[in-house]
Amino acid sequence: SCAHILLPENERKALLKNMRNPRLEALQKKAYLKKVIGICKRVHICPHCGDYN
């Protein structure tokens, strides 16, 4: 309900750092995005506000 991404802060920062790397190719960025989506689908409680999603 708070509209945050459903990742813990440390994972979010690590994945965001990887996504912002200008040396990565489009397929690698797409793979990271797919990983993020897969992780977020498994999370049922928001790590920021604690609300059930």
Sequence and secondary structure as in RCSB ss.txt:
>XXXX:A:sequence
SCAHILLPENERKALLKNMRNPRLEALQKKAYLKKVIGICKRVHICPHCGDYN
>XXXX:A:secstr
     SS HHHHHHHHHHHT TTS HHHHHHHHHHHHHHHHH  B TTT  B 
